[in-house]
């Protein structure tokens, strides 16, 4: 994808693909994590002098040497031993591992169920949120059927308007629902979920398919033959089938609300809804009997003996509903049976009411008693607290603070612990281990390394979650760790929020109290540095609310390392890379994760570790993935097998890194670049004084091939692509000593001066995916304008490739107008240039020399835009025709003065306006023509 080693090292950001993202760990897309990765925010630019960090920021030049942690030493020790092999597993553990593999593969599946091997498929998961929403809608239509069908048939309501529309909606829905049932998974008796379409279809055909087909056929027959309207009563059979699902929906709704009064309201509402449906059906049958005068042995019915029909159907329905309700409860009314049939029906309903009424009273009494006992217990505990505070003579201010915190804790939703759920003890130890792994693995989705490391060895990750991870619960105000204490563990926020108070030595000491980086919300981690180096905390971490934290404590897990060779090797490599990263120049050492550049850190891993970490991603792309974070159905990218093999080969050879950003598979390339500013001699330069020394910098416009003499064009900053495990500083030094060797003597640059990091996307036609470039930009200064290394620039004006001056211009698109405006600006810039800087390349390189120009930031943005590429190509071609690169001809001093004057006039003419304003003005002028 790159014409040379530094192609792409400094391409200007343009268009929608030019994205900048914050390097904060919870925000960017992971290099190795799956589709749950987020890449929503923009790359945070870190300036060593202007980032707002405190003066106590460390770097490798003045920071103390950090010793590796005991855990890192243990990893290295076990890595070197010869006993690290899988045969050390005893028979019982091997059987347990086999059971775990059958149960879940790794840690479950995207929807949270535990599935045996072979049950994974493409069906709709029954517990998916979308399925729950669908079942809620289906239950709503079932209630509509239960209310509308008896009323329409009893009162003989003609179909028309909204009623007819709803009838066809319901009929069509239940017809399509049969097809969806063939594609919806189900729970087995072993609590596993079956998602294979063939097994689902076979089960449905054996169970409810015949009933559903009969109901749908009868429904359509009633639509085709109006005389068969009574067959719609068959729809009420669906009420029986939907009853268990209604109970499940109520249980799911209860999990969404913690308040006891909300649960009580749901229970009472469900009970009253069932009573209303029963009385509604009974009232409709009672009205039918009242209209059946021919079947009366007395010649009268309850409708003929009163004046109910004269008031209309609404009064008739309310009267019948009132009568039905009095039969189920201890009530009375003036309506009485007037025939033997009505009395028999009345007796049956009274017997039903005897059971239903007593059950209703008993159920309501039990609900209210339970709620009353809950309230009384809470009040009793508060009275006990008041009594203690009064007897202890606690100051009123302190007593009030205690009461307020207690009340706040009561209102917060309490999270259950696994040991508090008694029914979990009824499951097998293997299933409990899988449950533990799945609940823990969700907390690592945002972590770049651990999200991929868990896929390397299933058994290792199961053991890691069971032994190394510890659950800790903190109430508001509890201290997680305090300043100057020895760091021993890494903390992941599973639920709640932590607040960080930096000490004087912390880089966050100068941050505002409202800075979001001082807060660790759910899914974020802190104190990872304590795992890999001996670390003393430089701040205090407090729980802002009731918080659940997963703590990685490796002391108990070190004994298990000997069993897992590959996973331990990768973990040891990550520990070495982390320790090396902490001693890089400009590295910010902090308790918090925002300060760690994880993309830089992962690039420092050995190629074998990167292969192991990306293996699960390639399996998911190839349709073989089985882990929750590598599910191919959630990826936006679809690649042919040949492309997957080429990407895999690139990863194996160490040429690239492949990962996921916002559910899109991308390639990662790491490059360095430098802004070399033209500055005044004898002035001490720094990134904070750029406005004092000018804003023109050196930009590479092309390079001459040593073998063919051809010139390739491109507006790029001086830079290069980083090699395997090469740091950004080392790559920049290699560029200065190589391509910029002719300037090294007169150039002033430091790794900590103006160091910035950014990321942007570019298309990768070779692989059909996009490439994300992570670029580290340095700042350098040079006192000379390099007139001795310059040749005259072409004087001919470059021609734009967009047609102008015709009627067709009025019809051209917005993109064409923008392209023409950019090309006109680029032609103006090249016309103002008077010289080209030619720097000879070191012997043995592919290029003989490279062409540079002095540009401002606005000029660089114009020339690096994709629309300006044709103009850059023209200008470089003119340079190749007018200059002899075999011998460098210095630019004429007068010519150089003219160059500076012309450039100065160009800057004064265009600097007040932005590039976009100039493009819009040019576009406006063309439209006027």
C-alpha positions in Angstrom: 0.0 0.0 0.0 3.0 2.3 0.3 5.3 3.3 -2.5 8.2 3.7 -0.1 9.1 3.2 3.5 7.9 6.6 4.5 4.8 6.8 2.2 2.0 7.3 4.6 4.3 8.5 7.3 2.9 12.0 7.1 0.1 12.2 4.6 -2.1 15.1 5.5 -5.5 14.2 7.0 -8.2 14.9 4.5 -11.8 13.8 4.0 -13.9 11.6 6.2 -11.1 9.1 6.6 -8.9 11.6 8.5 -9.9 10.7 12.0 -8.1 11.6 15.2 -8.8 9.5 18.3 -8.1 9.8 22.0 -5.5 7.3 23.1 -7.5 6.8 26.4 -7.8 3.0 26.7 -11.5 2.8 27.1 -12.1 4.8 23.9 -10.1 3.5 21.0 -10.6 0.4 18.9 -8.5 -2.5 20.0 -5.7 -3.9 17.9 -6.6 -7.4 18.9 -10.0 -7.3 20.5 -13.2 -8.3 18.8 -16.3 -6.4 17.5 -17.3 -5.1 20.9 -14.4 -2.7 20.7 -15.2 0.9 20.6 -13.4 3.6 18.6 -15.7 6.5 19.2 -13.3 9.2 20.4 -10.5 11.1 18.7 -6.8 10.6 19.1 -5.5 12.7 22.0 -2.5 14.8 21.1 0.1 14.6 23.9 2.6 17.5 24.0 5.3 17.0 26.6 5.4 20.7 27.3 1.8 21.8 26.7 -0.4 18.9 27.7 -1.3 20.2 31.1 0.8 17.7 32.9 2.5 18.5 36.1 6.3 19.2 36.3 6.7 15.7 37.8 6.1 13.9 34.5 8.8 11.3 34.1 10.8 10.2 31.1 13.7 7.9 30.6 16.2 10.7 30.9 15.3 12.0 34.4 12.8 9.5 35.8 13.9 6.8 38.3 14.6 3.3 37.0 11.6 1.0 37.7 12.3 -2.5 38.8 10.3 -5.3 37.3 7.6 -6.8 39.5 7.7 -10.1 41.2 5.0 -11.4 38.9 7.1 -10.4 35.8 10.1 -12.2 37.3 8.0 -15.3 37.9 6.8 -15.2 34.3 10.4 -15.1 33.1 11.4 -17.9 35.4 8.6 -20.2 34.3 9.2 -19.2 30.6 12.8 -20.5 30.8 12.0 -23.8 32.5 11.6 -27.0 30.6 8.6 -28.2 32.6 6.2 -26.0 30.8 4.2 -28.4 28.8 0.6 -29.6 28.7 1.5 -33.2 29.8 1.8 -31.9 33.3 -2.0 -31.8 33.5 -3.3 -34.7 35.5 -6.1 -36.9 34.4 -8.8 -35.3 36.5 -8.0 -31.8 35.2 -7.9 -33.1 31.7 -11.4 -34.5 32.2 -12.5 -31.2 33.7 -11.0 -29.3 30.7 -12.9 -31.6 28.3 -16.1 -30.9 30.2 -15.5 -27.2 30.0 -14.9 -27.4 26.3 -18.1 -29.2 25.8 -20.0 -26.7 27.9 -18.9 -23.4 26.4 -15.8 -23.6 24.3 -14.3 -20.5 26.0 -16.5 -18.2 28.0 -19.9 -18.5 26.5 -21.5 -16.6 23.7 -22.7 -13.2 22.8 -26.0 -13.4 24.6 -24.8 -15.0 27.8 -26.0 -18.6 27.6 -23.8 -21.7 28.2 -23.8 -23.9 25.2 -22.4 -27.4 24.6 -20.2 -28.1 21.6 -22.2 -28.4 18.5 -25.2 -26.3 19.6 -24.0 -23.1 18.0 -25.8 -21.9 15.0 -27.3 -18.9 13.2 -30.7 -19.0 14.9 -32.2 -16.1 16.9 -31.2 -16.4 20.5 -34.3 -16.6 22.8 -32.7 -14.4 25.4 -31.5 -11.7 23.0 -32.8 -8.1 23.8 -34.4 -7.9 20.3 -36.2 -11.2 20.9 -37.5 -9.9 24.3 -38.8 -6.8 22.5 -40.4 -9.0 19.9 -42.1 -11.2 22.5 -43.5 -8.1 24.2 -45.1 -7.0 21.0 -46.4 -10.5 20.4 -48.0 -10.6 23.9 -49.6 -7.3 23.3 -51.3 -8.6 20.1 -52.4 -11.7 22.1 -54.1 -9.4 24.7 -55.7 -7.6 21.8 -57.1 -10.9 20.4 -58.3 -11.8 23.9 -60.2 -8.6 24.3 -61.4 -7.9 20.7 -62.5 -11.3 19.5 -65.1 -12.1 22.2 -66.5 -8.5 22.0 -66.7 -8.5 18.2 -68.4 -11.9 18.1 -70.8 -11.2 21.0 -72.0 -7.8 19.8 -71.7 -8.7 16.1 -69.6 -5.6 15.4 -69.1 -5.1 11.7 -65.5 -5.0 10.5 -64.4 -1.7 9.0 -61.9 1.1 9.5 -59.4 0.6 12.3 -60.9 -2.7 13.4 -60.4 -4.2 9.9 -56.8 -2.9 9.7 -55.9 -4.4 13.1 -57.6 -7.7 12.1 -55.3 -8.0 9.0 -52.3 -6.9 11.0 -52.9 -9.6 13.6 -53.6 -12.3 11.0 -50.5 -11.4 9.0 -48.3 -11.3 12.1 -49.3 -14.8 13.3 -48.6 -16.2 9.8 -45.1 -14.7 9.7 -44.5 -15.7 13.3 -44.6 -19.4 12.3 -41.6 -18.8 10.0 -39.7 -17.0 12.8 -40.4 -19.8 15.2 -38.3 -22.1 12.8 -35.4 -19.6 13.3 -35.6 -19.1 17.1 -33.5 -21.1 19.5 -34.8 -22.8 22.6 -33.6 -23.8 26.1 -32.8 -27.4 26.6 -33.5 -29.2 29.9 -29.8 -29.0 30.6 -30.1 -25.2 30.6 -28.2 -25.0 27.4 -29.5 -23.1 24.3 -30.0 -24.8 21.0 -29.3 -22.6 18.0 -29.0 -25.1 15.2 -31.7 -24.5 12.6 -32.2 -28.2 11.8 -32.7 -29.2 15.4 -35.0 -26.2 16.0 -37.2 -27.1 13.0 -37.4 -30.8 14.1 -38.5 -29.8 17.6 -41.1 -27.3 16.4 -42.6 -29.8 14.0 -43.0 -32.3 16.8 -44.6 -29.8 19.3 -46.7 -26.8 18.4 -46.5 -26.6 14.6 -49.8 -28.5 14.1 -51.6 -26.3 16.5 -50.2 -23.0 15.1 -50.9 -24.2 11.5 -54.5 -25.0 12.4 -55.0 -21.6 14.1 -53.6 -19.8 11.1 -55.6 -21.8 8.6 -58.9 -21.2 10.5 -58.1 -17.5 10.7 -57.6 -17.2 7.0 -60.8 -19.3 6.4 -62.7 -16.8 8.5 -61.3 -14.0 6.3 -62.3 -15.7 3.1 -65.8 -16.8 4.3 -67.6 -14.2 6.4 -70.0 -16.8 7.7 -67.2 -18.5 9.6 -66.5 -15.6 11.9 -66.9 -17.8 15.0 -63.8 -19.7 14.1 -61.8 -16.7 15.4 -62.5 -18.0 18.9 -59.7 -20.4 18.2 -57.3 -17.5 18.6 -58.0 -17.6 22.4 -56.0 -20.9 22.4 -53.0 -18.7 22.0 -53.6 -17.2 25.4 -52.9 -20.5 27.0 -49.6 -20.9 25.1 -48.5 -17.3 25.7 -49.2 -17.5 29.5 -45.7 -19.0 30.4 -44.0 -16.4 28.2 -45.9 -13.7 30.0 -44.6 -14.9 33.3 -41.0 -14.8 31.8 -41.5 -11.3 30.6 -42.7 -10.1 34.0 -39.6 -11.7 35.6 -37.3 -9.9 33.1 -39.2 -6.6 33.9 -38.5 -7.1 37.6 -34.8 -7.4 37.0 -34.9 -3.9 35.5 -36.2 -2.3 38.7 -34.7 -2.6 42.2 -37.5 -0.9 44.2 -39.7 -3.3 46.2 -42.7 -1.1 45.5 -42.1 -1.5 41.7 -42.2 -5.3 42.1 -45.4 -5.1 44.2 -47.0 -2.9 41.5 -46.1 -5.4 38.8 -47.5 -8.3 40.7 -50.8 -6.5 41.5 -51.0 -5.2 37.9 -50.6 -8.8 36.5 -53.2 -10.1 38.9 -55.7 -7.4 38.0 -55.1 -7.9 34.3 -55.8 -11.6 34.6 -59.1 -10.9 36.6 -60.1 -8.3 33.9 -59.6 -10.8 31.1 -61.6 -13.4 32.9 -64.5 -11.1 33.6 -64.4 -9.8 30.1 -64.9 -13.2 28.6 -67.6 -14.1 31.1 -69.4 -10.8 30.4 -69.4 -11.5 26.6 -70.9 -15.0 27.2 -73.5 -13.5 29.5 -74.5 -11.0 26.8 -74.8 -13.8 24.2 -77.2 -15.7 26.6 -79.2 -12.5 27.1 -79.7 -12.3 23.3 -80.7 -16.0 23.0 -84.3 -15.5 23.6 -85.3 -18.6 21.5 -83.4 -20.8 23.9 -85.1 -19.5 27.0 -87.7 -21.8 28.7 -89.5 -18.8 30.2 -89.5 -16.7 27.1 -87.5 -14.0 28.9 -83.8 -13.2 29.3 -82.0 -10.7 31.5 -81.9 -8.2 28.6 -85.7 -8.4 27.9 -86.7 -7.9 31.6 -84.7 -4.6 31.8 -84.2 -1.5 29.8 -80.5 -2.1 29.1 -80.6 -2.4 25.3 -82.3 1.0 24.8 -79.2 2.7 26.2 -76.8 1.2 23.5 -74.1 -1.4 23.3 -71.7 0.5 25.6 -74.2 0.3 28.5 -74.9 -3.3 27.7 -71.2 -4.2 27.9 -70.6 -2.3 31.1 -73.6 -3.9 32.7 -72.5 -7.4 31.7 -68.9 -6.7 32.9 -70.3 -5.4 36.2 -72.4 -8.6 36.6 -69.4 -10.8 35.9 -67.3 -9.0 38.4 -69.9 -9.4 41.1 -69.9 -13.1 40.6 -66.2 -13.4 41.3 -66.1 -11.0 44.2 -68.5 -10.4 47.2 -70.6 -7.8 45.3 -74.2 -7.6 44.1 -76.3 -5.9 41.5 -79.9 -5.8 40.1 -79.3 -8.1 37.1 -80.5 -11.7 37.7 -81.0 -14.8 35.5 -84.4 -15.1 33.8 -84.1 -18.6 32.3 -82.8 -22.0 33.2 -79.8 -21.6 30.9 -78.9 -18.3 32.5 -79.2 -19.8 36.0 -77.1 -22.8 35.2 -74.4 -20.4 33.8 -74.8 -18.2 36.9 -74.1 -21.2 39.2 -71.0 -22.3 37.2 -69.7 -18.7 37.4 -70.4 -18.6 41.2 -68.4 -21.8 41.7 -65.6 -20.3 39.7 -65.8 -17.1 41.7 -65.6 -19.1 44.9 -62.1 -20.3 43.9 -60.9 -17.2 42.1 -62.2 -14.7 44.6 -60.7 -16.5 47.6 -57.4 -16.8 45.7 -57.4 -13.2 44.8 -57.9 -12.1 48.4 -55.3 -14.4 49.6 -52.7 -13.4 47.0 -53.3 -9.7 47.6 -53.0 -10.1 51.3 -49.7 -12.0 51.0 -48.3 -9.3 48.7 -49.2 -6.5 51.0 -48.0 -8.4 54.1 -44.6 -9.0 52.5 -44.3 -5.4 51.5 -45.4 -4.2 55.0 -42.8 -6.5 56.7 -40.1 -5.1 54.4 -41.0 -1.5 55.3 -41.2 -2.4 59.0 -37.8 -4.0 59.0 -36.3 -1.0 57.3 -37.9 1.4 59.8 -36.8 -0.9 62.7 -33.2 -0.8 61.5 -33.3 3.0 61.2 -34.7 3.3 64.7 -31.9 1.1 65.9 -29.3 3.3 64.2 -30.9 6.4 65.8 -30.8 4.8 69.2 -27.1 3.9 68.9 -26.1 7.4 67.7 -28.1 9.0 70.5 -26.6 6.7 73.2 -23.1 7.2 71.8 -23.4 11.0 72.0 -22.5 11.5 68.4 -22.5 15.1 67.2 -25.6 16.0 65.2 -23.6 16.9 62.1 -21.9 13.5 62.0 -25.2 11.7 62.8 -26.9 13.4 59.9 -24.1 12.5 57.6 -24.3 8.8 58.6 -28.1 8.7 58.2 -27.9 10.3 54.7 -25.2 7.8 53.6 -27.3 4.9 54.9 -30.4 6.2 53.1 -28.4 6.6 49.9 -27.1 3.1 50.2 -30.6 1.7 50.7 -31.9 3.4 47.5 -29.0 2.0 45.4 -29.6 -1.3 43.7 -27.8 -4.0 45.4 -25.7 -6.3 43.2 -25.9 -10.0 44.2 -22.8 -12.0 44.7 -22.5 -15.5 43.4 -22.3 -17.0 46.9 -25.5 -15.2 47.9 -27.5 -17.1 45.2 -28.4 -20.4 46.8 -29.5 -22.2 43.7 -26.1 -21.8 42.1 -24.9 -24.4 44.6 -27.1 -26.9 42.8 -25.1 -26.7 39.6 -21.9 -28.6 38.9 -18.5 -27.2 39.6 -17.6 -27.2 35.9 -20.7 -25.2 35.1 -19.9 -22.8 37.9 -16.4 -22.4 36.5 -17.7 -21.5 33.1 -20.1 -19.0 34.7 -17.2 -17.4 36.5 -15.2 -17.2 33.3 -18.0 -15.6 31.3 -18.9 -13.0 33.9 -15.2 -12.0 34.2 -14.4 -12.0 30.5 -16.9 -9.3 29.8 -14.8 -6.9 31.9 -11.8 -7.4 29.6 -13.5 -6.4 26.3 -12.1 -2.9 26.3 -8.6 -4.0 27.3 -6.3 -4.3 24.2 -4.1 -7.1 25.5 -6.3 -9.2 27.8 -9.2 -9.3 25.4 -7.0 -11.2 22.9 -4.9 -13.0 25.4 -8.0 -14.9 26.8 -8.4 -16.6 23.4 -5.0 -18.2 23.3 -5.6 -20.9 25.8 -9.1 -21.6 27.1 -7.9 -23.6 30.0 -5.5 -20.9 31.1 -8.1 -18.3 31.0 -10.6 -20.4 33.0 -7.9 -20.9 35.6 -7.0 -17.2 35.5 -10.6 -16.1 36.2 -11.0 -18.7 39.0 -7.8 -18.0 40.9 -6.3 -14.7 39.9 -9.5 -12.6 39.8 -11.0 -11.5 43.1 -14.3 -9.7 43.7 -14.2 -6.7 45.9 -17.1 -4.5 46.9 -16.7 -0.9 48.1 -19.3 1.5 49.5 -19.2 5.2 48.7 -16.1 6.7 50.3 -14.1 3.5 50.7 -10.4 3.7 49.8 -9.3 1.3 47.0 -5.7 2.3 47.4 -4.0 5.4 48.9 -1.0 7.5 48.0 2.5 6.1 48.8 1.1 2.5 49.3 2.8 -0.3 47.5 0.9 -1.3 44.4 0.2 -5.1 44.2 -2.9 -5.5 42.0 -4.7 -4.2 38.9 -8.3 -3.1 39.4 -11.2 -3.3 36.9 -14.5 -1.5 37.6 -17.2 -4.0 37.0 -20.0 -1.8 38.3 -20.1 1.7 39.8 -17.5 4.5 39.7 -14.1 5.3 41.2 -12.7 8.8 41.7 -8.9 9.5 41.7 -7.2 12.2 43.8 -3.7 12.7 42.5 -0.8 13.4 44.8 1.9 16.0 44.2 4.1 13.6 42.2 1.2 12.5 40.0 1.1 13.8 36.4 -2.6 14.6 37.0 -1.8 17.0 39.9 -2.5 20.0 37.8 -5.7 18.6 36.3 -9.0 20.3 37.1 -11.2 18.5 39.6 -13.8 18.0 36.9 -11.4 16.4 34.5 -13.0 13.2 33.2 -9.6 11.4 33.2 -9.8 11.4 37.0 -12.9 9.2 37.0 -12.9 5.4 36.4 -16.4 4.4 35.2 -17.6 0.9 34.5 -15.4 -1.0 32.2 -12.2 1.0 32.9 -9.2 -0.2 34.9 -6.4 1.4 36.9 -3.1 0.5 38.5 -2.1 -2.0 35.8 1.4 -0.7 36.1 1.6 -2.5 39.5 1.4 -5.9 37.7 4.6 -5.4 35.7 6.9 -3.1 37.7 7.4 -2.4 41.4 5.2 0.6 41.9 4.2 2.9 44.7 0.8 4.7 44.1 1.1 8.4 43.5 -2.5 9.2 44.3 -5.6 8.0 46.2 -8.5 6.1 44.6 -11.9 6.3 46.3 -15.3 4.7 45.5 -17.7 7.5 44.4 -20.7 5.2 44.8 -21.3 1.5 45.7 -18.7 -0.1 43.4 -17.8 -3.7 42.4 -14.2 -4.1 41.4 -12.4 -7.1 39.9 -8.9 -7.2 41.3 -6.1 -9.1 39.5 -4.0 -10.5 42.3 -1.3 -12.7 40.8 0.3 -13.9 44.1 -2.1 -16.9 44.2 -1.9 -17.6 40.5 1.9 -17.8 40.1 1.8 -21.4 41.2 -0.4 -22.3 38.1 1.8 -20.8 35.5 3.8 -23.9 34.8 0.8 -25.5 33.2 0.2 -23.1 30.3 3.2 -22.6 28.1 2.0 -20.5 25.1 -0.2 -18.2 27.2 2.6 -17.6 29.7 5.0 -16.8 26.9 2.8 -14.1 25.5 2.1 -12.8 29.0 5.8 -12.6 29.7 6.4 -10.8 26.4 3.7 -8.3 27.3 5.3 -7.7 30.7 8.7 -7.0 29.1 7.1 -4.6 26.6 5.3 -2.8 29.4 8.5 -2.4 31.4 10.3 -1.1 28.3 7.5 1.2 27.5 7.6 2.8 31.0 11.2 3.9 30.3 10.6 5.4 26.9 11.0 9.2 26.5 7.9 11.2 27.2 6.1 8.2 28.8 3.7 9.4 31.4 3.8 7.3 34.5 0.5 7.2 36.3 -1.9 5.0 38.3 -4.6 5.6 35.6 -4.9 3.9 32.3 -5.3 7.1 30.2 -1.6 7.7 30.3 -0.7 4.3 28.6 -0.5 4.3 24.8 -1.7 0.7 24.3 -1.2 0.8 20.5 2.4 1.7 21.1 2.7 -0.9 23.7 1.2 -3.7 21.5 3.5 -2.8 18.7 6.5 -3.6 21.0 5.4 -7.3 21.3 7.3 -10.0 19.5 5.7 -11.2 16.2 4.9 -14.6 17.7 2.9 -12.9 20.4 1.0 -10.8 17.9 0.2 -13.9 15.9 -1.2 -15.7 18.9 -3.3 -12.6 19.9 -4.8 -12.2 16.4 -5.5 -15.9 15.8 -9.0 -15.6 17.2 -9.9 -12.7 14.9 -8.9 -14.7 11.8 -10.9 -17.6 13.0 -14.0 -15.4 13.3 -13.4 -14.0 9.9 -13.2 -17.5 8.5 -16.4 -18.6 10.3 -14.6 -20.7 12.9 -14.6 -18.3 15.8 -16.5 -19.4 18.9 -15.7 -16.7 21.4 -18.0 -13.9 22.4 -15.6 -11.1 21.4 -14.8 -12.7 18.0 -18.2 -13.5 16.7 -18.1 -13.0 12.9 -21.8 -12.1 12.8 -21.0 -8.8 14.6 -18.2 -7.8 12.2 -19.0 -5.3 9.5 -16.1 -6.6 7.4 -16.5 -9.6 5.1 -13.3 -10.9 3.5 -12.7 -13.8 1.1 -10.5 -16.6 2.3 -7.6 -15.6 0.0 -7.5 -12.1 1.5 -7.7 -13.6 5.0 -4.7 -15.8 4.2 -2.7 -12.8 2.9 -3.5 -10.8 6.0 -2.5 -13.8 8.2 0.8 -14.1 6.2 1.5 -10.4 6.8 1.0 -10.8 10.5 3.2 -13.9 10.6 6.0 -12.1 8.9 5.7 -9.1 11.2 4.8 -6.7 8.4 1.5 -5.5 9.8 -0.9 -5.8 12.7 -4.6 -6.6 12.1 -7.4 -5.7 14.5 -10.9 -4.4 14.9 -12.1 -0.8 15.1 -15.8 -0.1 15.6 -16.7 -3.7 14.3 -14.6 -3.1 11.2 -11.4 -5.1 10.5 -8.5 -2.8 9.8 -4.7 -2.9 9.3 -2.5 -1.0 11.7 0.7 0.8 10.5 3.0 2.7 12.8 5.0 5.6 11.3 7.0 8.6 12.5 7.3 12.0 11.0 8.9 15.4 11.8 8.1 19.0 11.4 11.4 20.7 10.5 10.8 24.4 11.0 12.8 27.2 9.4 14.0 29.2 12.4 16.2 32.2 13.2 19.9 31.4 14.1 21.0 31.7 17.6 17.5 31.3 19.1 16.7 28.5 21.5 13.7 26.7 20.1 10.9 24.7 21.7 7.4 23.6 20.9 6.0 26.4 23.0 7.8 29.1 21.1 6.8 28.1 17.5 4.9 31.3 17.0 8.2 33.2 17.7 10.3 31.5 15.1 7.9 31.2 12.1 5.6 28.5 10.8 7.2 27.3 7.6 8.5 23.7 7.7 10.2 21.2 5.3 7.9 19.0 3.2 9.0 16.2 0.9 7.5 16.5 -2.6 9.1 13.6 -4.4 12.1 11.2 -4.6 14.3 10.1 -7.4 14.8 6.3 -8.0 18.5 5.4 -8.0 18.2 2.7 -10.7 15.7 4.2 -13.2 15.9 7.9 -12.5 12.1 8.2 -12.3 10.6 10.6 -9.8 7.6 9.6 -7.6 5.5 12.5 -6.3 3.8 12.9 -2.9 3.3 15.7 -0.4 4.6 14.1 2.8 6.4 15.1 6.0 9.9 13.6 6.4 9.5 10.3 8.2 9.5 6.5 7.8 7.6 3.4 8.7 8.6 1.8 12.0 10.4 -1.5 11.9 9.7 -4.6 14.0 9.6 -3.7 17.7 11.3 -0.4 16.9 10.4 2.6 19.1 9.2 5.8 17.6 12.4 7.6 18.9 14.6 5.0 17.3 12.8 5.2 14.0 13.1 9.0 14.0 16.8 8.8 14.7 17.2 6.4 11.9 15.5 8.8 9.5 17.6 11.8 10.7 20.8 9.8 10.3 19.7 8.4 6.9 17.4 10.4 4.7 18.2 13.7 6.5 21.9 13.0 7.1 22.7 16.1 5.1 20.8 18.3 7.6 21.8 16.5 10.8 24.7 18.9 11.6 22.5 22.0 11.4 19.3 20.5 12.8 18.1 20.8 16.4 15.6 18.2 17.6 14.8 16.4 20.8 12.4 13.5 21.4 10.6 15.4 24.1 10.1 18.6 22.0 6.7 18.9 20.5 6.0 15.2 20.5 2.4 14.5 19.2 0.5 11.3 18.4 -2.4 11.0 16.0 -4.3 8.4 13.9 -6.0 8.5 10.6 -7.6 6.1 8.2 -6.7 5.4 4.5 -8.1 2.9 2.0 -6.1 -0.2 1.4 -7.1 -1.4 -2.1 -4.8 -4.5 -2.0 -6.8 -6.0 0.9 -10.1 -4.4 0.5 -10.0 -3.0 4.0 -8.8 0.3 5.5 -5.5 1.0 7.1 -5.2 3.0 10.3 -1.9 4.9 10.6 -0.6 5.7 14.0 1.8 8.5 13.5 4.2 10.0 16.0 5.2 13.5 15.0 8.4 15.2 16.3 9.5 18.8 16.0 12.9 19.9 14.7 14.5 23.3 13.9 17.1 24.3 11.3 18.7 27.7 11.0 19.5 27.7 7.3 17.0 27.9 4.4 19.3 25.3 2.6 19.9 27.6 -0.4 23.2 25.7 -1.0 21.2 22.5 -1.6 18.5 24.1 -3.7 17.7 24.2 -7.4 15.4 26.6 -9.2 11.7 25.7 -9.2 9.7 25.5 -12.4 8.2 28.8 -13.5 5.4 27.4 -15.6 2.0 27.4 -13.9 0.4 24.0 -13.5 -2.8 23.4 -15.3 -5.9 22.1 -13.5 -7.6 18.9 -14.9 -11.1 20.2 -14.4 -12.8 21.8 -17.4 -13.9 25.4 -17.0 -15.6 28.1 -19.0 -18.3 26.0 -20.5 -22.0 25.5 -19.9 -21.2 22.1 -18.4 -19.6 23.8 -15.5 -23.0 24.9 -14.3 -24.0 21.2 -14.0 -20.9 19.8 -12.3 -21.1 18.3 -8.9 -20.0 19.8 -5.6 -17.1 17.4 -5.5 -15.9 18.6 -8.9 -16.1 22.2 -7.8 -14.1 21.4 -4.7 -11.5 19.6 -6.7 -11.1 22.5 -9.0 -10.8 24.9 -6.1 -8.1 22.8 -4.5 -6.2 22.5 -7.7 -6.3 26.2 -8.3 -4.9 26.8 -4.8 -2.2 24.2 -5.4 -1.2 25.9 -8.6 -0.9 29.2 -6.8 1.3 27.7 -4.2 3.7 26.1 -6.7 3.8 29.3 -8.8 5.0 31.2 -5.6 7.8 28.7 -5.0 11.2 29.8 -6.2 13.5 26.8 -5.3 13.5 23.2 -4.5 15.7 21.6 -1.8 17.5 18.5 -3.0 19.0 16.2 -0.3 21.1 13.3 -1.4 20.3 9.9 0.0 22.9 7.7 1.6 24.6 5.1 -0.6 22.9 1.8 -0.9 19.4 3.1 -0.6 16.7 2.8 -3.2 16.5 6.5 -3.9 19.4 8.8 -5.0 17.9 12.0 -3.7 14.7 13.5 -2.4 13.0 16.8 -3.2 11.7 19.1 -0.4 10.0 22.5 -0.2 9.3 25.1 2.5 5.6 25.3 3.2 3.2 26.7 5.7 0.6 24.6 7.5 -2.2 25.9 5.2 -0.2 25.2 2.1 0.7 21.7 3.3 -3.0 21.0 3.9 -3.9 22.1 0.4 -1.1 20.1 -1.3 -1.6 17.0 0.7 -5.3 16.8 -0.2 -6.3 14.0 -2.6 -7.7 16.6 -5.0 -4.3 18.3 -5.4 -2.5 15.1 -6.3 -2.6 15.8 -10.1 -1.1 19.2 -9.6 1.7 17.8 -7.4 2.4 15.2 -10.1 2.6 18.0 -12.8 4.9 20.1 -10.7 7.3 17.2 -9.9 7.4 16.3 -13.5 8.4 19.9 -14.4 11.1 19.8 -11.8 12.5 16.6 -13.3 12.6 18.2 -16.7 14.2 21.5 -15.6 16.8 20.2 -13.1 19.9 18.0 -13.3 20.1 16.0 -10.1 23.5 14.6 -10.9 25.1 17.9 -9.8 23.2 20.2 -7.5 23.0 23.8 -8.8 22.7 26.2 -5.9 19.8 28.7 -6.2 20.7 32.2 -7.2 20.7 34.6 -4.2 18.6 37.1 -6.1 16.2 34.3 -7.1 16.0 33.2 -3.5 15.1 36.8 -2.4 12.4 36.9 -5.1 11.2 33.5 -3.8 10.9 34.9 -0.3 9.1 38.0 -1.4 6.7 36.1 -3.6 6.0 33.6 -0.9 5.5 36.5 1.6 3.0 38.1 -0.8 1.2 34.8 -1.2 0.9 34.4 2.6 -0.4 37.9 3.1 -2.9 37.4 0.4 -4.3 34.1 1.7 -3.4 33.8 5.4 -6.4 35.8 6.7 -8.7 33.2 5.1 -8.8 29.5 5.7 -8.3 27.0 2.9 -11.9 26.2 2.9 -12.9 29.8 2.6 -10.6 30.2 -0.3 -12.0 27.2 -2.0 -15.6 28.4 -1.5 -14.6 31.8 -2.9 -13.0 30.2 -6.0 -16.0 28.0 -6.5 -18.3 31.1 -6.3 -16.3 32.8 -8.9 -16.5 29.9 -11.3 -20.2 29.7 -10.9 -20.5 33.3 -11.8 -18.6 32.7 -15.0 
